[in-house]
């Protein structure tokens, strides 16, 4: 019995290491998507850009994937316009501090991020969609993030 336990004791770290290697995410594909949606990986007149200038698919600051304003749902574009105008906001909690408890956004001092509801057609409550923006004043939309799943994941909105 003792030899079985000692073998399991020795085998456990190896199994854990193997599991960690198998679960490690694949490296980002730098040639599949541009750094921002407006950029492309091609030079003028369709020529390929040098490999060193091919941008990545993720925001270099947050590490999150990009989303263009055009790719947001229409309600999301309306919310961004309201944020830029400083309101008015239809939901009482719009503009409230977002605590970033999930730690998916870059770490900032408390009160840096503000959240806004993106209405979901057919929902009777606020739904799961939000835009979270950082910085002051509240009309600053340069650092905004979109979540369609109530903070489980975010995408950086391209400025």
N, C-alpha and C positions, 0 to 999 in steps of 0.2 A: 504494500500500500504506500509505503514511504517513497519508493522509487517512482511511482505514478505521480505523486504530488510534486516531487522534485522535477520531473519532466514537464509537467504542466506549468510549473513556476518558470522554467526556462523557456518554454514555448510561448507563453503569453506575450512577452515583449515582442517577439518576432511576428506573431499574428497581428498585434497592434500596429507595428511598423508597416506591415504589408497592407493593412486596411487603410492607414493614412496615405500611403502612396497611391493606392487605387482610388481613393476619394478626392485626391487633389484635383482642382479644376484644371482644365486644359489651358495653356497660355492663350491670351487674346490673339486673334488673327488680325494682324496689322494691315493686311492688304485687302480685307473683305469690305470694310466700311471706312468712311472718312472720319477725321477727328470731329468735325462738325458736319451736320448734314449739308451745309451749303458748299463745303469743299469737295473736291473730287481727287481721285488718285491719278488723273491724267493731266498732262500739260496742255499747252495750246495746240489747236488743230489735231487733237486726238492722240498725240504722241504720249507714250508712257513716261511718267515722272520717274526720276531716279529712285531706287528702293529706299534710300535714306530719307527722302522727303515724303514718303507715303505715310499719311497720318493714321492714327488709331481710331477705333470705334468707341472709345471711352473718354470721358472728361478726365484730363490728366490730374486735376485737383481732387475730385471726389472719387474717381475710379468707376463712376456710374456710367451706364450707356446714355447716349444722347437721344433726345426726341426733339423734332422740330416743332415750332408753333403750329405749322400746318397739319402735323400728324396728331395734334391734340384733338379731343372731341370738340365740337363747336362750343359747348358749354365751357370748356377749359379756356378757349380763346377769349370768350366773353369775360371770364373771371380775370384773366391777365389784363385785359383792357380796364376793368374796374380797379384792379390794384394800381395800375399806372396812373389812374385818375384820382386815387385816394378814396374810392368808394363811389356810391353807397354800396353796402353789402347786405344781402337779404337775410343772412343767418346771423344770429346773435353771437355765435362763437367765431365768426370770421374776423381775422386780424388778431386772434388770441395767440399768446406765446405757444410755440411748439417746443416741447422739451427734448426731442431727439433721444428719447429713452432707448429706442431700438439701435441707436448709434450707427445708422446707415449713412447719415449725412456727415460731412466734415465736422469735427468738434469745434464748437464755438462757445463763447460765454452764454450763460442763461439769458433768455430774452432776445437772442440774435435772430432766431427763426420765428416766423408767423405763419399760421395756417389759414387756408381759405377753402371753403366747400365748393366742389365742382358738382353741380346738380346732376343727378342721374334720371333721365326720363323714366317715368313709371314707378319710381321709388316714392314712398310716402314719408320717409325720413331723410336725413342728410346723405345717406348712401355711403359708399366706401371711397369715392374719388376725392382727392385733395390736391391742392397746389400749396407748396411750402416755399416761402421766400425768405432769404436772409438779408440782413442789413437794414440800415435806416437811411432815409425815411421809408415809410410804408409804401411809397410809390416806386421804390427801386425794384425792378424786375430782372436785373442782370443776373442774380443768383437765385434761380427758382428751380424747383423740382416737382415732378408730377408722380403721384401714386394712384393707381386704379384699384389697389387692394388694401386700403386702410393701413398704410405704413409697413406692409410686409416687404415691399420693394419700391424703389424709386428710380426715376430717370431724370437726368439733368436736362432742363429745357434750354435749347440753344438760344443764346442772346441774339 
